[in-house]
Amino acid sequence: QVQLVESGGGVVQAGDSLRLSCAASGRTFNYLSMGWFRQPTGEKREFVAAVEMRGGSTVYADSVKGRFTISGDNANNTMYLQMNSLKPEDTAVYYCAADPRINSVVAGRVASWGQGIQVTVSS
């Protein structure tokens, strides 16, 4: 199994920026793809973005295109989500996910999930 730990969440004002990190440990592999989902309180979990840790191909949800940037540091088994121009609608628990295939990450059919980290954007 691969263990995933998120960090970098917090409380910010609308228009501010945050950078989330997800560190992978355990049985990690160079071909792993990683991504982010989020779940607002009382709502379903939704896809945010995904990246191939080798090669750097990315996929974004329409709601975050142009504002969020996902990246992966394969050498350190760490993924990042740079979030700019944050809106109150971005408030949610953000979950890290990992799987060998990026298409599986986009679909939420993943081998591993992180514990989640809170991002709160005040209005």
Sine and cosine of phi, psi and omega as CSV:
sin_phi,cos_phi,sin_psi,cos_psi,sin_omega,cos_omega
0.00,0.00,0.44,-0.90,0.08,-1.00
-0.95,-0.31,0.78,-0.63,0.06,-1.00
-0.99,-0.11,0.68,-0.73,-0.06,-1.00
-0.82,-0.57,0.74,-0.67,-0.01,-1.00
-0.76,-0.65,0.86,-0.52,0.02,-1.00
-1.00,0.00,0.46,-0.89,0.10,-0.99
-0.46,-0.89,0.25,-0.97,0.09,-1.00
0.98,-0.18,0.01,1.00,0.02,-1.00
-0.96,0.28,0.06,-1.00,0.01,-1.00
0.30,-0.95,-0.25,-0.97,-0.01,-1.00
-0.92,-0.39,0.82,-0.58,0.01,-1.00
-0.69,-0.73,0.19,-0.98,0.06,-1.00
-1.00,-0.04,0.40,-0.92,0.05,-1.00
-0.81,0.59,0.70,-0.72,-0.04,-1.00
1.00,-0.06,-0.24,0.97,0.00,-1.00
-0.98,0.17,0.02,-1.00,-0.03,-1.00
-0.82,-0.58,0.45,-0.89,0.13,-0.99
-0.62,-0.79,0.44,-0.90,0.14,-0.99
-0.82,-0.57,0.88,-0.48,0.07,-1.00
-1.00,-0.03,0.54,-0.84,0.08,-1.00
-0.82,-0.57,0.52,-0.86,0.09,-1.00
-0.71,-0.70,0.90,-0.44,0.01,-1.00
-0.98,-0.18,0.78,-0.63,0.00,-1.00
-0.97,-0.24,0.65,-0.76,0.04,-1.00
-0.61,-0.79,0.13,-0.99,-0.07,-1.00
1.00,-0.03,-0.65,-0.76,-0.04,-1.00
-1.00,0.10,0.98,0.21,0.02,-1.00
-1.00,-0.03,0.48,-0.88,-0.02,-1.00
-0.71,-0.70,0.47,-0.88,-0.05,-1.00
-0.90,0.45,-0.42,0.91,-0.06,-1.00
-1.00,0.04,-0.02,1.00,-0.05,-1.00
-0.89,0.46,0.70,-0.71,0.19,-0.98
-0.98,-0.18,0.51,-0.86,-0.03,-1.00
-0.72,-0.69,0.33,-0.95,-0.02,-1.00
-0.26,-0.96,0.01,-1.00,-0.02,-1.00
-0.82,-0.58,0.68,-0.74,0.21,-0.98
-0.86,-0.51,0.29,-0.96,0.07,-1.00
-0.62,-0.78,0.45,-0.89,-0.03,-1.00
-0.66,-0.75,0.98,-0.20,0.12,-0.99
-0.90,0.43,0.42,-0.91,0.00,-1.00
-0.83,0.55,0.79,-0.61,0.04,-1.00
0.98,0.22,0.09,1.00,-0.03,-1.00
-0.85,-0.52,0.16,-0.99,0.00,-1.00
-0.98,0.19,0.43,-0.90,0.08,-1.00
-0.94,0.35,0.67,-0.74,-0.03,-1.00
-0.75,-0.66,0.49,-0.87,0.01,-1.00
-0.94,0.33,0.63,-0.78,0.03,-1.00
-0.91,-0.42,-0.85,0.53,-0.06,-1.00
-0.27,-0.96,0.37,-0.93,0.03,-1.00
-0.57,-0.82,0.43,-0.90,-0.01,-1.00
-0.58,-0.81,0.62,-0.79,0.20,-0.98
-0.99,0.15,0.83,-0.56,-0.06,-1.00
-0.92,0.40,-0.47,0.88,0.18,-0.98
-0.93,-0.36,0.84,-0.55,0.00,-1.00
0.97,-0.26,-0.60,0.80,0.13,-0.99
0.99,0.13,0.18,0.98,0.08,-1.00
-0.86,0.50,0.64,-0.77,-0.07,-1.00
-0.76,-0.65,0.43,-0.90,0.09,-1.00
-0.68,-0.73,0.69,-0.72,-0.02,-1.00
-0.80,-0.60,0.58,-0.82,0.22,-0.98
-0.93,0.36,0.53,-0.85,-0.02,-1.00
-0.85,0.53,-0.53,0.85,-0.08,-1.00
-0.92,0.38,-0.31,0.95,-0.06,-1.00
-0.87,-0.49,-0.03,1.00,0.00,-1.00
-0.86,0.51,0.72,-0.70,-0.01,-1.00
1.00,0.07,-0.23,0.97,0.01,-1.00
-0.91,-0.42,-0.62,0.79,-0.04,-1.00
-0.96,-0.29,0.56,-0.83,0.07,-1.00
-0.76,-0.65,0.82,-0.57,0.03,-1.00
-0.98,-0.20,0.59,-0.80,0.03,-1.00
-0.50,-0.87,0.38,-0.93,0.00,-1.00
-0.76,-0.65,0.65,-0.76,0.10,-1.00
-0.94,-0.33,1.00,-0.06,-0.11,-0.99
-0.90,0.44,-0.60,0.80,-0.04,-1.00
-0.88,0.47,-0.52,0.85,-0.03,-1.00
-0.95,-0.32,0.13,0.99,0.01,-1.00
0.78,0.63,0.72,0.69,-0.03,-1.00
-0.76,-0.65,0.67,-0.74,0.03,-1.00
-0.88,-0.48,0.53,-0.85,-0.03,-1.00
-0.80,-0.60,0.48,-0.88,0.15,-0.99
-0.75,-0.66,0.96,-0.28,0.07,-1.00
-1.00,0.08,0.87,-0.49,-0.07,-1.00
-0.91,-0.41,0.91,-0.41,0.02,-1.00
-0.92,-0.40,0.29,-0.96,0.03,-1.00
0.76,0.65,0.75,0.67,-0.09,-1.00
-0.90,0.43,0.59,-0.81,-0.01,-1.00
-0.87,-0.49,0.41,-0.91,0.08,-1.00
-0.81,0.58,-0.52,0.85,0.03,-1.00
-0.91,0.42,-0.27,0.96,0.05,-1.00
-0.99,0.17,-0.15,0.99,0.01,-1.00
-0.87,0.49,0.82,-0.57,-0.06,-1.00
-0.04,-1.00,0.19,-0.98,0.27,-0.96
-1.00,0.07,0.81,-0.58,-0.03,-1.00
-0.98,-0.19,0.77,-0.64,-0.05,-1.00
-0.91,-0.42,0.70,-0.71,0.13,-0.99
-1.00,0.05,0.60,-0.80,0.01,-1.00
-0.68,-0.73,0.48,-0.88,0.00,-1.00
-0.60,-0.80,0.60,-0.80,0.01,-1.00
-0.30,-0.95,0.40,-0.92,0.04,-1.00
-0.88,0.48,-0.47,0.88,-0.10,-0.99
-0.90,-0.43,0.72,-0.70,-0.01,-1.00
-0.91,0.40,-0.56,0.83,0.02,-1.00
-0.90,0.44,-0.56,0.83,0.05,-1.00
-0.93,0.36,-0.60,0.80,0.06,-1.00
-0.89,0.45,-0.72,0.69,0.01,-1.00
-0.85,0.53,-0.63,0.78,-0.03,-1.00
-0.99,0.15,-0.14,0.99,-0.03,-1.00
0.98,0.20,0.20,0.98,0.05,-1.00
-0.99,-0.14,0.99,0.12,-0.21,-0.98
-0.87,-0.50,0.38,-0.93,0.02,-1.00
-0.98,0.20,-0.50,0.86,-0.11,-0.99
-0.61,-0.80,0.55,-0.83,0.11,-0.99
-0.81,-0.59,0.56,-0.83,0.18,-0.98
-0.99,0.14,0.05,-1.00,-0.06,-1.00
-0.99,0.14,-0.27,0.96,-0.01,-1.00
1.00,-0.10,0.50,-0.86,0.03,-1.00
-0.61,-0.80,0.64,-0.77,-0.10,-0.99
-0.99,0.14,0.73,-0.68,0.20,-0.98
-0.86,-0.52,0.84,-0.54,0.00,-1.00
-0.84,-0.55,0.82,-0.58,0.01,-1.00
-0.91,-0.43,0.91,-0.41,-0.03,-1.00
-1.00,0.09,0.47,-0.88,0.02,-1.00
-0.99,-0.11,0.00,0.00,0.00,0.00
